């Protein structure tokens, strides 16, 4: 049953202080800081230990601190034709309660995007998805919580969401902005709608000319105040592929051409990611050469961005000798290790760029799956948060 979840501001740390040495008692804020480094799955195992841990589970400052300290990808939601199929974990210390997975697996739910431990979904209220009978929700699967969001002015269920979390002088804030991009039905025009969680309102609704190629709406990259999408290749358009950028503050757009040195064919696979949380990285898999190339977008002295090749690796060097059909590529940062994650038919692999280690993450049972990155964090869903099930 869904019920209100109240934030607890005062925390009794007597029990935790007893765990500390009598000769070296730690201040309350220091103990909270230490505990905020626990992974979400580990933290929930301690809820039955004492009342203090249960109080921390609903304290906003603690939840935000834990979300700030860990940004490593925990796994991927696997979708097919916008229908959630499963969760593929790459972090053994991560985990989501089965009840939350069952809720997301419900046929009435469609995942739009995931960031910072939050999952944004359309939930249909009748037997079919349509704009008038669907509601927008944000979930935290790890905490079994959700929050209802106002529906965007222009409802389109085939869009994708990008999230920028806001910060203040203390680094910690609940607020975020959503950029919801969705097709209009006209070849180059997209609805671009911005939601401000602090105002609990959609503050922008305009159409953007995003070029004549379709955009990969499921894998946006947020870098600073700019959201980036890469165009898709599987389309009957003679225009070269590109990266499309939208600045949330200025509302300006930019089209960035791909590197001239990279010959991109329609049978290839491309994706974008954030490299070391500082710049945009283009991932290009050549179907003929079976080589992955990583290009970093650097700004030159005259202010013009330029692609610079950073890495190149072939499937043969990884140990995959036979010809392979790669349908998706992305980067995943786990602690200090950068992983290249890609799909070969229905199998998902990760390759460590640092040490050259190739691992098979699992088989998802469907060809050409869509992988949506997920981070197992404790971030609150919002002020009107609801508890789906008692923790």
C-alpha positions as CSV (number, residue, x, y, z in Angstrom):
1,X,0.0,0.0,0.0
2,X,1.2,3.5,-0.8
3,X,1.6,5.8,2.1
4,X,3.3,9.1,2.9
5,X,7.0,9.1,3.8
6,X,8.1,11.8,6.3
7,X,11.6,13.2,6.6
8,X,13.2,12.9,10.0
9,X,15.5,15.8,10.8
10,X,16.6,14.9,14.4
11,X,18.7,11.8,14.7
12,X,19.6,9.9,17.9
13,X,23.2,8.8,17.5
14,X,23.6,7.3,21.0
15,X,23.9,3.8,19.7
16,X,26.4,4.7,17.0
17,X,28.6,6.5,19.6
18,X,28.7,3.4,21.7
19,X,30.4,1.7,18.7
20,X,33.2,4.3,18.8
21,X,36.1,4.1,21.2
22,X,35.5,5.8,24.5
23,X,38.8,7.6,24.1
24,X,37.9,8.9,20.6
25,X,34.2,9.8,20.4
26,X,33.3,11.2,17.0
27,X,30.9,14.1,16.4
28,X,27.5,13.3,15.1
29,X,28.1,14.9,11.7
30,X,31.4,12.9,11.3
31,X,29.6,9.6,12.0
32,X,26.9,10.5,9.5
33,X,29.5,11.3,6.9
34,X,31.3,7.9,7.5
35,X,28.0,6.0,7.2
36,X,27.1,7.9,4.0
37,X,29.9,6.0,2.2
38,X,28.0,2.7,2.6
39,X,26.5,1.2,-0.6
40,X,22.7,1.3,-0.6
41,X,22.4,-2.5,-0.4
42,X,24.9,-2.7,2.6
43,X,23.1,0.1,4.4
44,X,19.7,-1.6,4.2
45,X,21.2,-4.7,5.8
46,X,21.9,-2.7,8.9
47,X,18.3,-1.4,9.3
48,X,17.4,-4.1,11.8
49,X,20.6,-3.4,13.9
50,X,19.3,-0.3,15.7
51,X,16.8,2.5,15.5
52,X,19.4,5.0,14.4
53,X,19.9,3.3,11.0
54,X,16.1,3.3,10.5
55,X,16.1,7.0,11.3
56,X,18.9,7.7,8.8
57,X,16.9,5.9,6.1
58,X,14.5,8.8,6.0
59,X,16.9,11.7,6.8
60,X,17.3,13.9,3.7
61,X,20.8,15.1,4.5
62,X,22.1,11.6,4.9
63,X,20.4,10.3,1.8
64,X,21.8,13.1,-0.3
65,X,25.3,12.7,1.2
66,X,25.2,9.0,0.2
67,X,24.1,9.9,-3.3
68,X,26.9,12.4,-3.7
69,X,29.6,10.0,-2.7
70,X,28.9,7.3,-5.1
71,X,28.2,7.8,-8.8
72,X,29.5,4.5,-10.2
73,X,27.1,2.6,-12.5
74,X,25.6,-0.3,-10.7
75,X,23.9,-2.0,-13.6
76,X,21.6,-1.6,-16.5
77,X,17.8,-1.8,-17.1
78,X,17.2,-3.9,-20.2
79,X,14.4,-2.7,-22.4
80,X,13.1,-3.9,-25.7
81,X,10.8,-1.6,-27.7
82,X,10.4,0.6,-24.6
83,X,9.3,-2.4,-22.5
84,X,11.4,-3.2,-19.4
85,X,12.6,-6.8,-19.3
86,X,15.2,-7.2,-16.6
87,X,18.1,-5.6,-14.5
88,X,21.6,-6.6,-15.3
89,X,23.9,-5.8,-12.4
90,X,27.7,-5.2,-12.7
91,X,28.3,-4.2,-9.1
92,X,28.0,-7.1,-6.6
93,X,27.4,-4.7,-3.8
94,X,24.3,-3.2,-5.5
95,X,20.8,-4.6,-5.4
96,X,17.2,-3.6,-5.8
97,X,14.3,-5.1,-3.8
98,X,12.3,-7.6,-5.8
99,X,9.1,-5.7,-5.1
100,X,10.6,-2.6,-6.9
101,X,11.7,-4.7,-9.9
102,X,8.2,-6.2,-10.1
103,X,6.7,-2.7,-10.1
104,X,9.0,-1.6,-12.9
105,X,8.4,-4.8,-14.8
106,X,4.7,-4.1,-14.7
107,X,3.2,-3.9,-18.2
108,X,1.7,-0.6,-17.2
109,X,5.2,1.0,-16.8
110,X,7.6,2.5,-19.4
111,X,11.0,3.7,-18.4
112,X,12.0,7.1,-19.8
113,X,15.4,7.5,-18.2
114,X,17.5,6.9,-15.1
115,X,20.0,9.1,-13.2
116,X,21.4,9.5,-9.7
117,X,19.5,6.5,-8.4
118,X,16.1,7.8,-9.7
119,X,14.1,6.2,-12.4
120,X,11.6,8.2,-14.4
121,X,8.6,6.3,-15.9
122,X,5.3,6.7,-17.6
123,X,2.6,4.7,-15.8
124,X,-0.5,4.0,-17.8
125,X,-3.9,4.1,-16.0
126,X,-5.8,1.9,-18.4
127,X,-5.0,-0.9,-20.7
128,X,-3.0,1.0,-23.3
129,X,-0.4,3.8,-23.4
130,X,-1.8,7.1,-24.5
131,X,-1.1,10.7,-23.6
132,X,-4.4,11.4,-21.8
133,X,-4.4,8.4,-19.4
134,X,-0.8,8.1,-18.4
135,X,1.0,9.6,-15.4
136,X,4.6,10.5,-14.9
137,X,6.4,9.2,-11.8
138,X,9.9,9.2,-10.4
139,X,11.0,6.1,-8.5
140,X,13.9,5.2,-6.2
141,X,13.9,1.4,-6.5
142,X,16.5,0.9,-3.8
143,X,14.3,2.7,-1.2
144,X,11.0,1.4,-2.6
145,X,9.7,5.0,-2.9
146,X,8.1,7.1,-5.7
147,X,6.8,10.6,-6.3
148,X,4.2,11.7,-8.8
149,X,5.3,14.5,-11.1
150,X,3.1,16.9,-13.1
151,X,2.6,15.7,-16.6
152,X,4.4,17.7,-19.3
153,X,2.3,20.1,-21.4
154,X,3.0,18.1,-24.6
155,X,2.6,14.5,-23.7
156,X,4.6,12.1,-25.9
157,X,5.3,8.7,-24.5
158,X,8.1,7.9,-27.0
159,X,10.6,10.5,-25.6
160,X,13.5,10.3,-23.3
161,X,14.6,12.2,-20.1
162,X,17.9,13.8,-19.2
163,X,18.5,14.9,-15.6
164,X,20.7,17.6,-14.2
165,X,21.0,17.6,-10.4
166,X,21.4,21.0,-8.8
167,X,24.0,21.9,-6.2
168,X,24.5,24.6,-3.6
169,X,27.4,25.8,-1.5
170,X,27.1,22.6,0.6
171,X,27.0,20.4,-2.6
172,X,23.8,18.8,-1.4
173,X,20.3,19.5,-2.7
174,X,17.2,17.6,-3.7
175,X,16.5,19.8,-6.7
176,X,17.0,18.8,-10.3
177,X,15.9,19.8,-13.8
178,X,14.5,17.4,-16.3
179,X,14.9,17.8,-20.1
180,X,12.2,15.8,-21.8
181,X,12.8,15.4,-25.5
182,X,10.3,13.8,-27.7
183,X,9.5,13.6,-31.4
184,X,6.7,15.7,-32.8
185,X,5.9,13.6,-35.9
186,X,7.8,16.0,-38.1
187,X,11.1,14.8,-39.3
188,X,13.5,17.4,-37.7
189,X,11.3,18.9,-34.9
190,X,11.2,17.7,-31.3
191,X,9.3,18.8,-28.3
192,X,11.8,20.1,-25.7
193,X,10.2,20.5,-22.2
194,X,12.1,21.4,-19.0
195,X,10.8,20.5,-15.5
196,X,12.1,22.3,-12.4
197,X,11.6,20.1,-9.3
198,X,12.0,23.1,-6.9
199,X,9.1,24.9,-8.6
200,X,7.3,21.6,-9.3
201,X,6.4,23.0,-12.7
202,X,7.4,22.6,-16.3
203,X,9.2,25.9,-17.1
204,X,9.8,25.5,-20.8
205,X,7.9,24.0,-23.7
206,X,9.2,24.7,-27.2
207,X,10.1,22.9,-30.4
208,X,13.7,22.4,-31.4
209,X,15.1,21.7,-34.8
210,X,17.3,18.7,-34.0
211,X,18.3,17.9,-37.6
212,X,17.0,15.3,-40.0
213,X,18.3,12.2,-38.3
214,X,16.6,10.6,-35.4
215,X,18.3,11.0,-32.0
216,X,19.1,8.3,-29.5
217,X,16.8,9.6,-26.7
218,X,17.6,6.8,-24.3
219,X,21.2,7.7,-23.7
220,X,21.6,11.4,-23.2
221,X,24.8,12.8,-21.6
222,X,24.6,15.8,-19.2
223,X,27.8,17.8,-18.9
224,X,27.4,21.0,-16.9
225,X,24.4,22.8,-18.1
226,X,24.4,21.1,-21.5
227,X,22.6,17.9,-22.6
228,X,24.0,15.9,-25.6
229,X,22.4,13.3,-27.8
230,X,23.9,11.4,-30.7
231,X,21.9,10.7,-33.8
232,X,21.1,7.2,-34.8
233,X,22.5,5.4,-37.9
234,X,19.7,3.1,-38.9
235,X,17.7,5.5,-40.9
236,X,17.1,6.3,-44.6
237,X,18.8,9.7,-44.5
238,X,21.9,10.8,-46.5
239,X,22.9,13.4,-43.9
240,X,26.0,12.5,-41.9
241,X,25.4,11.5,-38.3
242,X,26.1,14.2,-35.6
243,X,25.9,15.1,-31.9
244,X,23.1,17.5,-30.9
245,X,23.5,19.8,-27.9
246,X,21.1,21.8,-25.8
247,X,22.1,24.3,-23.1
248,X,19.5,24.5,-20.4
249,X,20.4,28.0,-19.2
250,X,20.6,29.7,-22.5
251,X,18.2,27.4,-24.4
252,X,20.7,27.5,-27.3
253,X,21.3,24.5,-29.5
254,X,24.4,23.3,-31.4
255,X,25.1,20.5,-33.9
256,X,28.5,19.0,-33.7
257,X,29.9,17.0,-36.6
258,X,31.6,13.7,-36.0
259,X,35.4,13.4,-36.6
260,X,36.3,13.5,-40.2
261,X,38.8,10.8,-39.7
262,X,36.1,8.4,-38.6
263,X,34.3,6.9,-41.5
264,X,30.9,6.1,-40.1
265,X,28.7,3.7,-42.1
266,X,25.0,3.0,-41.5
267,X,25.9,-0.6,-40.4
268,X,28.2,0.8,-37.7
269,X,27.3,1.6,-34.1
270,X,27.9,4.9,-32.3
271,X,27.2,6.2,-28.8
272,X,28.3,9.0,-26.5
273,X,29.3,9.1,-22.8
274,X,31.0,11.4,-20.3
275,X,34.7,10.9,-20.0
276,X,36.1,11.3,-16.5
277,X,33.2,13.6,-15.7
278,X,34.8,16.4,-17.7
279,X,34.2,16.0,-21.4
280,X,32.1,14.2,-24.1
281,X,33.4,10.9,-25.5
282,X,32.2,9.5,-28.9
283,X,32.3,5.7,-29.1
284,X,32.4,4.4,-32.7
285,X,32.3,0.7,-33.6
286,X,33.2,-0.1,-37.2
287,X,31.3,-3.1,-38.4
288,X,33.8,-3.9,-41.2
289,X,37.0,-3.4,-39.1
290,X,35.4,-4.6,-35.9
291,X,37.3,-1.9,-34.0
292,X,36.1,0.4,-31.2
293,X,37.4,3.9,-31.4
294,X,37.0,6.5,-28.6
295,X,37.1,10.2,-29.5
296,X,37.2,13.0,-26.9
297,X,35.7,16.4,-27.6
298,X,38.3,19.0,-26.7
299,X,38.2,22.7,-27.1
300,X,41.0,24.3,-29.1
301,X,42.7,27.6,-28.5
302,X,40.2,29.4,-30.8
303,X,37.3,28.0,-28.9
304,X,36.2,25.5,-31.6
305,X,35.6,22.0,-30.3
306,X,37.6,19.2,-32.0
307,X,37.6,15.5,-31.7
308,X,40.8,13.8,-30.6
309,X,41.2,10.0,-30.7
310,X,42.0,8.6,-27.2
311,X,41.7,4.8,-27.6
312,X,41.3,2.1,-30.2
313,X,40.7,-1.6,-29.6
314,X,39.5,-4.4,-31.8
315,X,37.2,-7.3,-30.9
316,X,40.1,-9.6,-31.8
317,X,42.4,-8.0,-29.3
318,X,39.6,-8.4,-26.7
319,X,39.5,-12.2,-27.4
320,X,36.3,-12.2,-29.5
321,X,37.5,-13.7,-32.8
322,X,34.4,-14.4,-34.8
323,X,32.5,-11.7,-36.6
324,X,30.0,-10.0,-34.2
325,X,27.0,-7.8,-34.6
326,X,27.4,-5.0,-32.0
327,X,24.1,-3.2,-31.4
328,X,24.9,-0.8,-28.6
329,X,28.0,0.8,-27.0
330,X,28.5,2.9,-23.9
331,X,31.0,3.7,-21.2
332,X,30.5,2.9,-17.5
333,X,32.7,4.2,-14.7
334,X,33.1,1.8,-11.8
335,X,35.2,3.3,-9.0
336,X,38.3,4.4,-10.9
337,X,37.9,1.9,-13.8
338,X,36.4,3.0,-17.1
339,X,34.5,0.1,-18.7
340,X,33.4,-0.1,-22.4
341,X,30.1,-1.9,-22.3
342,X,28.6,-3.3,-25.5
343,X,26.1,-5.9,-26.7
344,X,26.8,-8.7,-29.1
345,X,23.4,-10.1,-30.2
346,X,21.8,-10.9,-26.8
347,X,25.0,-11.0,-24.8
348,X,26.4,-8.0,-22.8
349,X,30.2,-7.6,-22.3
350,X,32.4,-5.1,-20.4
351,X,36.0,-4.3,-21.3
352,X,38.3,-2.5,-18.9
353,X,40.1,0.2,-20.8
354,X,42.8,0.4,-18.1
355,X,43.8,-3.3,-17.8
356,X,42.2,-4.9,-20.9
357,X,40.0,-7.3,-18.9
358,X,37.0,-8.6,-20.9
359,X,34.0,-10.0,-19.0
360,X,30.6,-11.3,-20.1
361,X,28.1,-9.6,-17.9
362,X,25.2,-11.9,-19.0
363,X,22.7,-12.9,-21.6
364,X,19.5,-10.8,-21.8
365,X,17.6,-13.2,-24.0
366,X,16.7,-10.6,-26.7
367,X,18.6,-9.3,-29.7
368,X,19.4,-5.6,-30.0
369,X,18.4,-4.6,-26.4
370,X,18.4,-1.1,-25.0
371,X,20.5,-0.7,-21.9
372,X,19.6,2.1,-19.5
373,X,22.3,2.8,-16.9
374,X,21.3,2.6,-13.2
375,X,23.1,3.8,-10.1
376,X,22.1,2.2,-6.8
377,X,21.7,5.3,-4.5
378,X,19.5,6.6,-1.7
379,X,18.5,10.0,-3.2
380,X,15.0,11.1,-2.3
381,X,12.4,11.2,-5.0
382,X,11.0,14.6,-3.8
383,X,8.9,16.4,-1.1
384,X,5.8,14.4,-1.9
385,X,7.6,11.0,-1.7
386,X,5.5,7.9,-1.1
387,X,6.6,4.6,0.5
388,X,5.6,1.7,-1.6
389,X,6.3,-0.9,1.0
390,X,7.6,-0.8,4.5
391,X,11.4,-1.2,4.7
